[in-house]
């Protein structure tokens, strides 16, 4: 019989990476991204990492990044959403039509300070309504998410096309375009303020 008073074996020492709780997979992805950037910068004679090109890349990829952030919550619950691209098209079409057709018909012309907020709210409401509908079908009616979102991919893509009649919609409100686009930004000061607010909100949510 083992002596109960004998000292227990000390726990194994953690490595520095384990102590700091560093995700090695994340470091690997960051390293791969850095290598890709360096290779492209060398191949383009230093033009890839110029401020203008980085700005253009962020403008072109921000919508995908936002959708990918939302997709994380879907994937961790072992589901899938194939309709995010079509939903983006429908919400964008709704915001554009609000600025060019619906709100002007209600007496609010381009340049009115209410145009941009109402258009953004319309886009958010459209996305929330469609998401709630698909979530209801998946969560309460137990229809597989693959089937629901595959149908959504086809349906909402055509809804977006129907709203715009397959044409580019414009011109859009100048205040609305400040939130993105090649010709519009919040500026250095506004971007820093918005970024700091987002960091504070994220830290408070942890």
URVEN-V798348 format. One record per run of one state. SS is the DSSP state (a for helix, b for strand, c for the rest). FROM is the first residue (numbers start at 1). TO is the last residue. If there is no record, write none. Layout:
BEGIN
SS:FROM:TO  SS:FROM:TO
END
This chain:
BEGIN
c:1:15  a:16:20  c:21:23  a:24:43  c:44:50  a:51:76  c:77:83  a:84:105  c:106:112  a:113:139  c:140:144  a:145:164  c:165:173  a:174:177  c:178:186  a:187:205  c:206:206
END
